[in-house]
Amino acid sequence: DNICVATGGKSICSGDSGGPLVTLDTYEQIGINSFVSGGGCEGDAPAVLVRVTNFLDWIKENTGLNV
């Protein structure tokens, strides 16, 4: 599953892949920058991120962290 985020005229740029999307209140990472839309950094297209919860089992198994 993906998360689409309205960005107000700024978007994910080339080189931002892998960067986090975090909540402002708890600083919990909920997404990972996935790809740049056709509009690029200045486009009005939403940013598309991968939902972190899809990979929690993999993260736990490979890091030993309790996430």
Beta strands, then each sheet from edge to edge (+ up, - down):
strand 1: 2-5
strand 2: 20-22
strand 3: 29-35
strand 4: 47-51
sheet 1: 1+ 4- 3+ 2-
end
